[in-house]
């Protein structure tokens, strides 16, 4: 059976801050300077200092010690400690203690001399059979003797095949550390679109042919929100999601507080007209609001024109939500509730869904949103990939954009590490 091996030589891949954060999940009093030194000295000698920190976690019970070696010795891997009360070597500083451990690993992993100018700090450096353990999994029986539980396994090989040796335990710790670091890594913020369902609560808005604007606008807004969330990498927020009254000024204040990238207010019209029209604040037609209005208006009319809906044009108006918002904003008057043709369309659920899809498409084009999935992606692929996101195995939305592209090795490793951490948790 082939045993996976991880070289001791190499540059640290996990930041000092992430290493410290990982240890502090178990030991909140951990001194972050230790992690910084593992990163620094490991980089200097070309040793995986991040994995060496995991070795110390294993050796010191998360830097809580409790055995023969005491914290003040700055001996983070039991160098010279042989049990029976023998506390092993002591080092004057954290940097010296970490350097001794990294040098000891260097002796096992390499036959080359230490880099020029590097003073030998490890008191047992000359006792190591140079190059005898190039991989972390090779340390069982060398750094740690025997390096496995003899009450559970008949031989080192049996323990290796079970994944239960000294070096393999270190690598399991490293796997959970990298998974934690990846999960904690800041994600690029998604663009924010604020959807504003007109009226609500004590303000019914326009009424006609059994349609109440506040209810119809909310239904349409919820449909648009669902389509945007499902189809694009975007943070969709609603000024209201239920039948409540929100003052006009408060709607703008809410969106401004969110630092939304686009404000879209959804309404229906009345008072004897017919068709669709859109509004931006006066004087903004030549700016970002007008450019986005063009995209949204065009997408909506593309869906409505075949149904005989009149295009009333792209207009300007001094509406409060357009005046008081600090981001590009548009107000959509989606048909007339008191016009028989328009009202009949609004009462048709399929038409409403198509209208919502057109609004979502227009907003996506206006904001240049990144699609979650290519248009031709089958549902079964989307469902399978979404499961990976809901479980926390994938976090970056970029994978949704390339569902048929094989994951690189590092991404596969992250998924496996997250699965393992979940099972261990």
C-alpha positions as CSV (number, residue, x, y, z in Angstrom):
1,X,0.0,0.0,0.0
2,X,1.4,3.4,-1.0
3,X,1.8,5.9,1.8
4,X,1.4,9.6,1.1
5,X,4.5,11.5,2.0
6,X,5.0,15.2,2.6
7,X,8.5,16.8,2.4
8,X,9.9,18.5,5.4
9,X,11.8,20.9,3.1
10,X,9.8,23.8,1.7
11,X,8.5,27.2,2.4
12,X,5.7,27.7,5.0
13,X,2.3,28.2,3.3
14,X,0.2,29.3,6.3
15,X,0.5,32.9,7.6
16,X,1.7,33.5,11.2
17,X,-1.6,35.1,12.1
18,X,-3.6,32.0,10.8
19,X,-1.3,29.7,12.7
20,X,-1.8,31.7,15.9
21,X,-5.6,31.8,15.4
22,X,-5.6,28.0,15.0
23,X,-3.8,27.3,18.2
24,X,-6.0,29.8,20.0
25,X,-9.1,27.8,19.2
26,X,-7.8,25.4,21.9
27,X,-5.4,27.5,23.8
28,X,-6.6,31.1,24.0
29,X,-3.4,32.2,25.9
30,X,-1.0,31.1,23.1
31,X,1.8,33.6,22.4
32,X,1.6,34.6,18.8
33,X,5.3,35.4,18.7
34,X,5.9,31.6,18.7
35,X,3.9,31.3,15.4
36,X,5.8,34.3,14.0
37,X,9.1,32.6,14.7
38,X,8.1,29.3,13.1
39,X,7.2,31.2,10.0
40,X,10.3,33.3,10.1
41,X,12.9,30.6,10.9
42,X,11.2,28.1,8.6
43,X,11.4,30.5,5.7
44,X,15.1,31.2,6.4
45,X,16.1,27.5,6.5
46,X,13.6,26.3,3.8
47,X,11.7,24.1,6.3
48,X,7.9,23.9,6.5
49,X,7.6,26.0,9.6
50,X,3.8,25.9,9.5
51,X,3.9,22.1,9.7
52,X,6.6,22.3,12.4
53,X,4.2,24.4,14.5
54,X,1.8,21.4,14.2
55,X,4.5,19.2,15.4
56,X,4.8,21.4,18.5
57,X,1.1,21.3,19.0
58,X,1.3,17.5,19.1
59,X,4.4,17.6,21.4
60,X,3.2,20.2,23.9
61,X,-0.6,19.6,23.9
62,X,-1.4,22.8,22.1
63,X,1.4,24.7,23.9
64,X,-0.1,23.9,27.3
65,X,2.8,21.5,28.2
66,X,2.0,19.6,31.4
67,X,4.7,16.9,31.0
68,X,8.4,17.0,31.9
69,X,9.1,20.0,29.6
70,X,8.1,23.3,31.1
71,X,6.9,26.4,29.1
72,X,9.9,28.6,30.3
73,X,12.3,26.2,28.5
74,X,11.2,27.4,25.1
75,X,11.6,23.7,24.0
76,X,8.6,23.2,21.7
77,X,9.3,19.7,20.5
78,X,10.8,17.9,23.4
79,X,14.4,18.1,22.2
80,X,16.5,16.0,24.6
81,X,13.5,15.0,26.7
82,X,13.6,11.3,27.1
83,X,10.9,10.8,29.8
84,X,11.2,9.8,33.4
85,X,11.6,13.4,34.6
86,X,14.2,14.4,32.0
87,X,13.1,17.8,30.9
88,X,15.5,18.0,28.0
89,X,17.1,21.1,26.5
90,X,16.4,24.7,27.5
91,X,16.6,27.8,25.3
92,X,17.0,31.4,26.3
93,X,14.4,32.8,23.9
94,X,11.4,31.8,21.8
95,X,13.5,32.4,18.7
96,X,16.3,30.2,19.9
97,X,13.9,27.4,20.8
98,X,12.1,27.5,17.5
99,X,15.5,27.7,15.6
100,X,16.7,24.5,17.4
101,X,13.6,22.6,16.4
102,X,13.8,23.8,12.8
103,X,17.5,22.9,12.6
104,X,16.7,19.5,14.0
105,X,14.2,19.0,11.2
106,X,16.8,20.3,8.7
107,X,19.2,17.7,9.9
108,X,16.7,14.9,9.3
109,X,15.5,16.2,6.0
110,X,18.8,17.3,4.3
111,X,22.4,16.2,3.9
112,X,23.5,19.8,3.0
113,X,25.2,22.0,5.6
114,X,23.2,24.8,7.3
115,X,23.0,28.0,5.2
116,X,26.0,30.3,5.4
117,X,26.1,32.3,8.6
118,X,23.6,30.0,10.4
119,X,24.8,29.2,13.9
120,X,24.0,25.7,15.2
121,X,21.6,26.1,18.1
122,X,20.2,22.5,18.2
123,X,22.3,20.7,20.8
124,X,21.5,17.3,19.1
125,X,22.2,18.4,15.5
126,X,25.3,16.3,15.1
127,X,23.6,13.2,16.5
128,X,21.1,13.0,13.6
129,X,21.6,10.6,10.7
130,X,21.6,13.4,8.1
131,X,18.9,13.0,5.4
132,X,17.4,9.9,7.1
133,X,13.8,11.4,7.3
134,X,13.1,13.7,4.3
135,X,9.3,13.5,4.9
136,X,7.2,14.2,7.9
137,X,5.8,10.6,7.8
138,X,9.4,9.4,8.1
139,X,9.9,10.8,11.6
140,X,8.2,7.9,13.3
141,X,10.9,5.7,14.7
142,X,13.5,8.5,14.4
143,X,12.3,11.8,16.1
144,X,9.7,9.8,18.0
145,X,10.4,6.3,19.0
146,X,8.6,4.1,18.3
147,X,6.3,6.7,16.7
148,X,3.2,4.6,16.9
149,X,1.0,2.8,19.5
150,X,2.5,-0.7,19.9
151,X,-0.7,-1.9,21.7
152,X,-2.7,-1.2,18.6
153,X,-0.4,-2.1,15.8
154,X,2.0,-5.0,15.2
155,X,4.5,-2.9,13.3
156,X,5.3,0.6,12.1
157,X,4.2,-0.4,8.6
158,X,0.8,-1.4,9.9
159,X,0.5,1.9,11.7
160,X,1.5,3.8,8.6
161,X,-1.1,2.0,6.5
162,X,-3.7,2.9,9.2
163,X,-2.5,6.6,9.1
164,X,-1.8,6.6,12.8
165,X,1.9,7.4,13.2
166,X,3.7,10.3,14.7
167,X,4.2,12.1,11.4
168,X,0.7,11.3,10.1
169,X,-0.8,12.8,13.3
170,X,1.2,16.0,12.7
171,X,-0.1,16.1,9.1
172,X,-3.7,15.7,10.3
173,X,-3.3,18.7,12.5
174,X,-1.9,20.6,9.6
175,X,-4.9,19.6,7.5
176,X,-7.3,21.0,10.0
177,X,-5.2,24.2,10.4
178,X,-5.2,24.9,6.6
179,X,-8.9,24.2,6.5
180,X,-9.5,26.7,9.3
181,X,-7.2,29.2,7.6
182,X,-9.0,28.9,4.3
183,X,-12.4,29.2,6.0
184,X,-11.3,32.4,7.8
185,X,-9.7,34.0,4.8
186,X,-11.5,37.1,3.8
187,X,-13.7,36.7,0.8
188,X,-14.0,39.5,-1.8
189,X,-17.3,41.3,-0.9
190,X,-20.2,40.8,-3.2
191,X,-21.8,43.7,-4.9
192,X,-25.0,44.8,-3.1
193,X,-28.3,45.5,-4.8
194,X,-31.1,47.0,-2.7
195,X,-34.5,46.0,-3.9
196,X,-37.3,48.3,-2.7
197,X,-40.9,47.0,-2.9
198,X,-43.1,50.1,-3.1
199,X,-45.7,51.1,-0.5
200,X,-46.7,48.5,2.2
201,X,-48.5,48.3,5.5
202,X,-50.9,51.2,5.9
203,X,-49.9,52.5,2.4
204,X,-51.7,50.3,-0.2
205,X,-50.5,52.3,-3.2
206,X,-52.5,52.1,-6.5
207,X,-55.4,49.7,-6.8
208,X,-57.4,48.4,-9.7
209,X,-59.0,45.2,-11.1
210,X,-58.5,43.5,-7.8
211,X,-54.7,44.3,-7.7
212,X,-53.3,46.2,-4.7
213,X,-49.9,47.7,-5.5
214,X,-48.2,47.1,-2.2
215,X,-48.9,43.3,-2.5
216,X,-48.1,43.0,-6.1
217,X,-44.9,45.0,-5.8
218,X,-43.8,42.8,-2.9
219,X,-44.5,39.6,-4.8
220,X,-42.6,40.9,-7.8
221,X,-39.7,42.0,-5.6
222,X,-39.4,38.7,-3.9
223,X,-39.3,36.9,-7.3
224,X,-36.6,39.2,-8.5
225,X,-34.6,38.7,-5.4
226,X,-34.8,34.9,-5.7
227,X,-33.7,35.0,-9.3
228,X,-30.7,37.2,-8.6
229,X,-29.6,35.1,-5.7
230,X,-29.9,31.9,-7.6
231,X,-28.3,33.2,-10.8
232,X,-25.5,35.6,-9.8
233,X,-22.8,36.4,-7.4
234,X,-24.6,39.3,-5.6
235,X,-25.7,40.3,-2.2
236,X,-29.5,41.0,-2.5
237,X,-31.1,43.0,0.3
238,X,-34.7,44.2,0.6
239,X,-35.9,47.3,2.3
240,X,-39.0,45.3,3.1
241,X,-39.8,41.6,2.7
242,X,-43.2,41.7,4.4
243,X,-46.3,43.8,4.4
244,X,-45.0,46.7,6.5
245,X,-44.9,50.4,6.0
246,X,-41.4,51.9,5.6
247,X,-41.2,55.7,5.2
248,X,-39.6,56.9,2.0
249,X,-36.7,58.6,3.7
250,X,-36.0,55.5,5.8
251,X,-35.8,53.3,2.6
252,X,-33.0,55.6,1.3
253,X,-31.3,55.6,4.7
254,X,-31.3,51.8,4.8
255,X,-29.8,51.4,1.4
256,X,-27.2,54.1,2.1
257,X,-26.3,52.3,5.3
258,X,-25.8,49.1,3.4
259,X,-23.5,51.0,1.0
260,X,-25.5,49.4,-1.8
261,X,-24.1,49.5,-5.3
262,X,-27.5,49.8,-6.9
263,X,-31.0,50.7,-5.7
264,X,-34.0,49.4,-7.6
265,X,-37.5,50.4,-6.5
266,X,-40.4,48.4,-7.9
267,X,-43.9,49.9,-8.3
268,X,-47.0,49.7,-10.4
269,X,-48.7,52.6,-12.1
270,X,-52.2,54.0,-12.2
271,X,-54.3,57.0,-13.2
272,X,-55.4,56.1,-16.7
273,X,-52.3,55.1,-18.6
274,X,-50.9,51.9,-19.9
275,X,-47.4,50.3,-20.3
276,X,-44.0,50.4,-18.6
277,X,-41.8,53.3,-17.7
278,X,-38.6,53.8,-15.7
279,X,-37.3,56.8,-13.7
280,X,-33.9,58.1,-12.5
281,X,-33.3,61.3,-10.6
282,X,-33.2,64.5,-12.8
283,X,-29.8,65.3,-14.2
284,X,-28.5,61.7,-13.8
285,X,-29.4,60.3,-17.2
286,X,-25.9,60.9,-18.5
287,X,-24.2,59.3,-15.5
288,X,-24.2,55.8,-14.0
289,X,-27.9,55.9,-13.1
290,X,-28.8,56.6,-16.7
291,X,-26.5,53.9,-18.1
292,X,-28.0,51.3,-15.8
293,X,-31.5,52.5,-16.5
294,X,-30.8,51.9,-20.2
295,X,-29.9,48.2,-19.5
296,X,-32.8,47.5,-17.1
297,X,-35.4,49.3,-19.3
298,X,-34.2,47.4,-22.4
299,X,-34.3,44.0,-20.7
300,X,-37.8,44.6,-19.4
301,X,-39.3,45.9,-22.7
302,X,-37.7,42.9,-24.5
303,X,-39.9,40.7,-22.4
304,X,-43.0,42.9,-22.4
305,X,-43.2,44.2,-26.0
306,X,-44.3,40.9,-27.5
307,X,-47.2,41.0,-25.1
308,X,-48.4,44.3,-26.6
309,X,-47.2,46.4,-23.6
310,X,-46.5,50.1,-24.5
311,X,-43.0,51.5,-23.9
312,X,-43.6,54.8,-22.1
313,X,-39.9,55.7,-22.1
314,X,-36.9,56.3,-19.8
315,X,-37.8,59.3,-17.7
316,X,-36.6,61.5,-14.8
317,X,-38.4,62.4,-11.6
318,X,-37.7,64.0,-8.3
319,X,-38.9,60.9,-6.3
320,X,-37.6,60.8,-2.7
321,X,-36.0,57.4,-3.0
322,X,-34.1,58.6,-6.1
323,X,-33.2,61.9,-4.5
324,X,-32.0,60.6,-1.2
325,X,-30.0,57.5,-2.1
326,X,-26.3,57.9,-2.6
327,X,-25.8,55.2,-5.2
328,X,-27.1,54.7,-8.8
329,X,-30.9,54.3,-8.5
330,X,-33.9,53.5,-10.7
331,X,-37.6,53.3,-10.1
332,X,-39.6,50.9,-12.2
333,X,-43.3,51.5,-12.9
334,X,-44.3,48.0,-14.0
335,X,-47.6,48.4,-15.8
336,X,-50.9,50.1,-14.8
337,X,-53.1,48.3,-12.3
338,X,-56.2,50.2,-13.5
339,X,-55.7,49.3,-17.2
340,X,-57.5,46.1,-18.3
341,X,-54.6,44.8,-20.5
342,X,-51.9,45.6,-18.1
343,X,-53.9,44.3,-15.1
344,X,-54.7,41.0,-16.9
345,X,-51.0,40.5,-17.5
346,X,-50.1,41.2,-13.9
347,X,-52.6,38.6,-12.8
348,X,-50.9,36.0,-14.9
349,X,-48.3,34.2,-12.7
350,X,-46.3,33.2,-15.7
351,X,-46.1,36.8,-17.0
352,X,-45.1,38.0,-13.5
353,X,-42.3,35.4,-13.4
354,X,-41.1,36.4,-16.8
355,X,-41.2,40.1,-15.8
356,X,-39.2,39.3,-12.7
357,X,-36.7,37.4,-14.8
358,X,-36.4,40.4,-17.1
359,X,-35.8,42.7,-14.2
360,X,-33.2,40.4,-12.8
361,X,-31.5,40.1,-16.2
362,X,-31.5,43.9,-16.6
363,X,-30.1,44.4,-13.1
364,X,-27.4,41.8,-13.8
365,X,-26.4,43.5,-17.0
366,X,-26.5,46.9,-15.5
367,X,-24.2,45.9,-12.6
368,X,-22.1,43.5,-14.8
369,X,-22.8,40.7,-12.3
370,X,-20.9,37.5,-12.5
371,X,-23.2,34.5,-13.3
372,X,-23.2,31.7,-10.8
373,X,-23.5,29.2,-13.5
374,X,-23.3,29.2,-17.3
375,X,-26.8,29.4,-18.9
376,X,-26.5,25.8,-20.3
377,X,-25.6,24.2,-17.0
378,X,-28.0,21.3,-16.3
379,X,-29.9,21.3,-13.0
380,X,-28.3,18.1,-11.7
381,X,-24.9,19.8,-11.9
382,X,-26.1,22.9,-10.2
383,X,-27.7,20.9,-7.4
384,X,-24.5,18.9,-6.9
385,X,-22.3,21.9,-6.8
386,X,-24.7,23.8,-4.5
387,X,-24.5,21.0,-2.0
388,X,-20.7,21.6,-1.8
389,X,-21.4,25.2,-0.9
390,X,-24.1,24.5,1.6
391,X,-21.8,22.0,3.4
392,X,-19.0,24.6,3.5
393,X,-16.6,22.5,1.3
394,X,-16.6,25.3,-1.4
395,X,-16.7,29.0,-0.4
396,X,-15.5,30.9,-3.5
397,X,-18.2,31.5,-6.1
398,X,-15.7,31.3,-8.9
399,X,-16.3,27.5,-9.1
400,X,-19.9,28.1,-10.1
401,X,-18.7,29.8,-13.2
402,X,-16.8,26.8,-14.5
403,X,-18.7,23.7,-13.4
404,X,-17.0,21.5,-16.0
405,X,-13.5,22.6,-15.2
406,X,-11.5,20.0,-13.0
407,X,-10.6,21.4,-9.6
408,X,-6.8,21.9,-9.1
409,X,-5.0,19.7,-6.7
410,X,-4.9,22.3,-4.0
411,X,-8.7,22.9,-4.2
412,X,-9.3,19.1,-3.9
413,X,-7.0,19.1,-0.9
414,X,-9.0,21.9,0.8
415,X,-12.3,20.1,0.3
416,X,-10.8,16.9,1.8
417,X,-9.4,18.9,4.7
418,X,-12.7,20.5,5.4
419,X,-14.5,17.2,5.2
420,X,-12.0,15.7,7.6
421,X,-12.3,18.7,10.0
422,X,-16.1,18.3,9.9
423,X,-15.8,14.6,10.7
424,X,-13.4,15.3,13.6
425,X,-15.6,18.1,15.0
